[in-house]
């Protein structure tokens, strides 16, 4: 099972690193990353595999939202099913 | 795989355009709770609802976090209580209090089913229940009540219509110190559906399974944003196409939540209700969709045509997205729950007469309309009869949920708070329909051919 992680916020050093280490801490495997900075704003989409998560997915979501709050970033983590269903027939 | 644009679109829909699942509603049959002793009956009702729905709120919250979709309400609908009253006798308000208590104990937002189905006459329990509705609504907080007074196949029970005009007034009078809120939880139907997840009209029909999960989506803000992004010179066919595509996405989300909830709760999945349900929040208004299509304000000439197109396009998009569609499925036009409708009513652009015309092309009826406090029961009955006639002739569900503003001046408003919103008092004809209403009897079922 995969999830989509999106991060938007003011660019600073180490955003990708901090999100990636959170993933690694709970054994979420990063499959793909696309990242860009537009007008000093950082935007990243990360596809992660959550089969071997060491905590419940919902707790993982809480952890990342808390990380986002601490760093002033807007972080969303959503199960991939919602995108598959909404955008594919 | 989906691309970044699609991911952003989904997040934007939820964050900026108020996309949400309005309700997960669990339907529970109370047929096996009937007992000739009303106290035993109430105990069985409490236990059955508690046992089946105790995890509903937890499950809703879990799914909400997993997919990042807000799920606003968790609700329960039950078998029409009039049937239980018919078996047990006794004071129906005991059932009302039992339902309200179990709703509080399991943490849901509303419970519906304080209902009587009297389209063709009164069975044992029906009259007792109807007469108790004002008190039941005044002494509970989460209970919703509905009465079906007619259908295309049976015609309209004018005796019930007369009675319901009185009960709507009494429900408002008993709660006049609380913004007449009793009447906001009472709806009078023609052609009521058995699998409606939306309040105040939800009840668990007798043709339904023992338990079932129904889902109601919302998404006026998403539809409005999609139309706003279309070119200003796009033809109305292109706008209809845009609405269809958006409705598809919204409904897919409802389907996902419904299937997941039914799996987690181990209950059969019932239906997704395709209704566009507005809230008083800015950007979540059906009226604003109509204005985005190109009307100066909701209520102008052209409103009925735009609404008809919107309602049809939402259904066409939604049907494709869900394996099972049902409930009311259409655009709701509750005045006090829709920021654009409230503004149009305050400006005098939107009248009850125009709303009545609009109900002929969309679900569901004259909904959440505040009327003057001195409106007589006969006038309310006649308004119910008019609306029921539209439903009966057009083979669709119609309903009336009006709130007489007892003790208020005509330029004042009522504020219910929360999803129910607030509304200015709208003028209504004071001419007397008394002789018609007092005739009683049954309006015969209409002919279904020679349609003109």
Interface residues (C-beta under 8 A of the other chain):
Chain A: X4 X6 X34 X45 X57 X58 X61 X62 X76 X77 X78 X79 X81 X82 X83 X84 X85 X86 X87 X88 X89
Chain B: X2 X4 X6 X7 X8 X9 X10 X11 X62 X65 X66 X67 X68 X69 X249 X252 X253 X255 X256 X320
